[in-house]
Amino acid sequence: MPRHPADEDFLRQFSSLWHGGYFEGDPRDPHGENTYGEYGYNSAIFTTYMACIRPYVDANTTALEIGPGRGAWSKVILGRGAKHLYALDAASAEHTGFWQYVGSTDRATYILAKDFSLDGVPDNSIDYFFSFGVFCHLKPEMSAAYIGSLARKMKSGANGFLQFGDFDKYNHCLKDPSSYVLLRALKGKRRLLARLAYSILLRRRMNFTPLSKDAKSNLADPEGHGSWYHWSTHDACATIKACGFEIVEPDLNVLSRDPVVHFRAGSSTKRA
């Protein structure tokens, strides 16, 4: 490319600009301060979509989702053009309103789960697995049963993404909840006033109760349903590896509160 006479003059301005080097912030800190202000923070749900779904789902993908609920993630997976989605839930589609939200389509099969066998999902058929907000409500032995069944369903090379409840990470997140909101985008007096309003008005209305590994239930509803159960990241990954999966990343850290493990099926994955 021919050199333009003004190139050197134009570039010279950067030789003394931003003394010490331009520094936007630490990319590893999910809540680090940056010059974008309140526009510098993404929803954890959006971040999960961008990291765990968008790069892995296309028109050639047969996907499995455990616990779709109303179908927020299901709709996104189908919206990426997935060839087919098996959506398995303990509640009926009539109860969750799945079809009303997702829309009628022959690219999705809704399966009412009665155990952890994944019956209704063809063996060695799944290219992609996703579950969010489900395994945190399962006891570790139940989660392990699902993982064992999953090994029969996923093709070699298939990617899986699983969110679960690790109480250690959850409790660590709660130590300073005010640092995990947009207050860090504010400066000076605005930050001080916002922190005061947050502590008086909002924090009292939100559940910041630490979770106990010794308690019989955590975060259950008034009837005692929907409890959370502790499954450490170490134990979860050990179970996944024991079924022959490869751990790509023990925790993608797309969520400050909960782990999301990325794993992949290989030739050694137990499909018997």
N, C-alpha and C positions, 0 to 999 in steps of 0.2 A: 504494500500500500504506500503510495507517495506520501512523503512527510509534508505536513502543512506548516507554513512558517510560524503560525501562532501556537503550535503544539507546545513548544518549550515554555512560552510565556504562560499558557494556560495551566500547565502542570506545575509550574514553579509555585503557585499559590498554596499547593498542598505541602510544600517543603517545610513550612513553618506553622501550618494549621494544626490544631489539636495536639499541643505539646504533650509529650509522653505517649502519643499514639491514641487514635480514636478508640474508645472503649465504651461499648453499649451496655455491658453487664456480663455476668457469668451465665453462659447458656445452660449450665447444669442446675441452676437454682430456679425451681418452678415459680417462686414468688419473689425473685430478685427485683430490685428497683431498676427501672430503665427509663429512657427518655420518652417512651410512648405514653406514659401516664396511665390513665384508666383504660386506654386502648391497648395496653401491653399485656393484657391478661385474657386468656381464652378459657372457655368453659372446659372442665375436665371431661365432660361427655363428648364435646367436639374434638378434644385432643385425642381421646380414645378412638373415636371414629377415624381420625386422620392417621393414627399410628397402627391401628389394629384391623381395620376393615378396608379402607380405601385402597391400599397398595396390594391387597391379597384377593380381592373378589372381582371377577369379570364374567363375561358371557360363558366361559368354560367351567365355571365353578359350581359344584354341587356342595351345598353347605348344610351344616347341622347347627341348630341353636337349641340349647337346653334352657327352658324357662323364659320364653319370650314375653309373657304377660300380655299387655295390650298390643305389643308388636313394634315398639319404637325402633329397636335394632333390626328386626325382621324387615321392616319397610325400607330401611337403608340398604340392607344386603340385597334385597330384590331390586332396589333402585339402582344398584351398581350393575344390574343386568345378569345376576346369578342365574345359571341354567335351572337350578331347582334348590329349594330350601325345605328341609325337614325341621319343623318347629315342634318341640316336645315340651309339654307342660303338665303339671299336676292338676291344673284347673281346666275346665272345658272352655272351648272357644266362645261359647255362649256367655260364660261368666266373665271372661276377660275382654270380650268385645274385639277379639283379634281380627276377624274378617271385616268388621265395620271400619277398623282403623287402617288395616293393610290394604283392603280392597279385594274383591274377588279375583282370583288368579289360579290357573292350573299349574303354575310354577312353584306352588307351595303345598306341602302336606302337613296338616296339623295332627299331632299324635297325642292322645291323652295317656300320660304315664301312669302305670300302676305299680311299677317297681323300678329298679335301676338297670334293667337289662337292655334298654334302648330297642326293644322289639318294635318292629315296624320300619326301622332304618336298615336298608340292605347292607350286608357285610361288604367291606372293602369298596365302599362307594363314595366316601366323603373326602372332598378336597380341602375343606375348610371348616373349622369348628370355632364356635364363639359362645361364651356364656358370661353374663354380667348380672350381678345382684341376686344370684341363686345359691351358689355353693357356700356363701357366707351363712346361709340358713340351714345347711346340712351338717350333720355330725361327720367327723373325719372318716369313719368307716363307711358311711354312705357315699361320701365323695370318692373314696377309693373304689367302691363298687362301680360307680359311674365311669371312672377312668379305665377300669378293667374292661368294661363293655365297650368303651370308646375305642380301645385298641383294635377291636375287631371291625370297626366301622370305617376307620380312616385309611386312605390309600398311603402308600409309601411316598414321602415327600409332602404330605398334607400338613398345613399349618394350623395350630390351635392356640386360642387365646382364652384364658380363664381368670376371672376375678374371684377372689375368695376372701375370707375374714381372718386376718392375722391380728390378734388383739394387741401385740406389741407395737405394730405399726400404727394401729388405730389410736392407742393411748399416747404414743409419741406425738401424733398429730394434734391431740387435744391439749398438749402442755401449754401451747400459746396460740389458741385459736384466732386471736386477733391478727396474727401475722399472716393468716391464710385468707384474708379478704382484701377488697380493693383499697383498704386504708393505706396500704403501702404505696399506692399510686398518688396519694395526697402529700402536700408539702406544708411545712410550717404550721401556722395557726389552724389551717384547715384540717391538718392531720390530728392535732390535739383535740379540736372540737369533735371530730368524727370519732376518735377513740373514746371520748367521754360519752357521746351519744350511744355508741356501740355497747359499752359496758353497762350503761343504765337501761337502755331500751331493748336491745336485741339479745344480748347474751343470756339474760334471764328467761327469755322466751324459747331458747334453743337448748336442746339436750346435749350437754357436754359431759355427761356422766362417763367416767372411765369404765371400761369393760373388765370383768373379773373372770379369770380362768377357773376359779373355784365355785362360782355361782352356778346354780342349775339353769338359769336362763338370763339372757342379756338382750335388752332392746325389744322385749316381747310386747305385744299389744295387751290391753287390759284383760283379755281372756287367756293370756299366756301363750298365744300363738305367734309364730314368726320369729322365734328367738334366733340370735346369732350364736355361732359356735366357732371356737378358736381352732385354726389349722395353721400352724406356723409355716412360713415360706420354705424353711428347710425341709419340713416333713412333707409338704405338698410336692415339692420338687423331687424328693426321694421316692414318693409314691408314683409320680409320673415316670420317672426314670426306670423304676422297677417293672413297669409295663412295657419297657422297651423304647419309650420316646426319648428324643434328644431335647435337652433344655437349651433353647436358644438364648433366653434371657430370664433369669429367675423372677425379676420384677422390672417391668418397663418404666415404672414410676410415672405413669400417666395420671395416677391418682395419688394425692398426698395421704389419703386415709387408708387405702386398701391396696394390696398387691394385685398385679395382673401379670401372670406368667405367660411367656410365649414358648411354645414347644412344637416339635415337629416329629411326625411319624417317619420311621426308617425301616430298613429291611429287617431289623431285629425286633420291631414292635410285635408284641405277642397277640396274634390273631386267632389262636386256637380256642 
